[in-house]
Amino acid sequence: MSDETWQRVTDASAIQPDDPQKFTVGGEEIALYNIDGDIYATHNICTHAFASLADGFQENGEIECPLHEGRFDIKTGKMLCAPLVEDLQVYEVKVEDGAVFVKI
């Protein structure tokens, strides 16, 4: 049995394209992204160095760490370039009645 539960985070309208937002949910710091109207969630802290990905640059489905320019695929969490050596955790997301829920 999993300890994961759906947590309401925010309204979907609060997550604008190319403008990631940071939230703390269930004790985890996450970032929410809007890609073509779909909402995605990742862990907010870069796997390479302690940096908030919500402060990074989002473009073409990727998020770039503001410290060392490492990039992740937002949908999969896969690292895309150096200096990254570890993928980013992603979270399951659903939108119901205009609210964003993340499984934490």
C-alpha positions in Angstrom: 0.0 0.0 0.0 1.3 3.4 -1.0 1.5 6.4 1.3 1.0 8.7 -1.7 -2.1 10.8 -1.7 -3.6 13.5 -3.9 -3.0 17.0 -2.6 -4.7 20.1 -3.8 -2.1 22.7 -4.7 -3.6 25.7 -6.5 -5.9 26.8 -9.2 -4.8 25.8 -12.7 -5.2 29.4 -13.9 -2.3 30.4 -11.5 0.2 28.3 -13.6 0.9 30.3 -16.8 2.9 29.1 -19.7 6.7 29.4 -19.4 6.3 30.7 -15.8 7.0 27.8 -13.3 5.7 28.3 -9.8 7.0 26.8 -6.5 4.9 25.2 -3.8 5.4 23.1 -0.7 3.1 20.1 -0.7 3.1 17.2 1.8 6.5 18.4 3.0 8.0 18.3 -0.5 9.1 21.4 -2.5 7.7 21.1 -6.0 7.5 23.2 -9.1 4.4 23.3 -11.4 4.7 24.1 -15.1 2.2 24.8 -17.8 3.1 23.3 -21.2 0.5 23.9 -23.9 -2.3 24.0 -21.3 -1.2 20.8 -19.5 0.1 21.1 -16.0 3.2 19.1 -14.9 5.0 18.8 -11.5 8.6 18.1 -10.6 10.7 18.3 -7.5 11.7 21.9 -7.3 15.4 21.5 -6.2 18.0 20.7 -8.9 19.7 17.4 -8.5 23.1 18.9 -9.2 23.2 21.8 -6.7 20.7 23.4 -4.3 18.8 25.7 -6.7 15.1 26.4 -7.1 14.0 25.2 -10.6 11.0 27.5 -10.4 13.6 30.3 -10.7 15.0 28.8 -13.8 14.2 29.3 -17.5 11.4 27.2 -19.0 11.3 26.7 -22.8 10.2 23.9 -25.2 9.2 21.5 -22.4 12.5 21.9 -20.6 13.5 23.7 -17.3 17.0 25.1 -17.0 18.7 25.3 -13.6 19.4 29.0 -12.7 22.8 28.1 -11.2 24.7 25.9 -13.7 22.4 25.8 -16.8 21.7 22.1 -16.6 18.4 21.2 -18.3 15.7 18.7 -17.5 12.7 17.4 -19.5 9.8 18.6 -17.5 7.5 15.7 -18.5 9.9 12.9 -17.7 12.4 14.5 -15.4 15.3 13.2 -17.6 18.5 15.1 -17.4 19.4 16.6 -20.8 23.0 17.9 -20.4 26.0 18.4 -18.2 26.7 19.1 -15.4 23.7 17.0 -14.4 24.2 13.4 -13.3 20.8 12.5 -11.9 17.3 12.7 -13.2 14.7 14.9 -11.5 11.7 13.4 -9.7 8.3 14.0 -11.4 4.9 13.8 -9.8 1.5 12.7 -11.1 -0.8 15.6 -11.7 -4.6 15.9 -12.3 -6.8 18.9 -12.8 -10.4 18.7 -11.6 -12.9 21.6 -11.6 -10.0 24.1 -12.3 -7.9 22.9 -9.3 -4.5 21.3 -9.6 -3.8 18.1 -7.6 -0.5 16.4 -7.2 0.1 12.9 -5.9 2.7 13.2 -3.1 
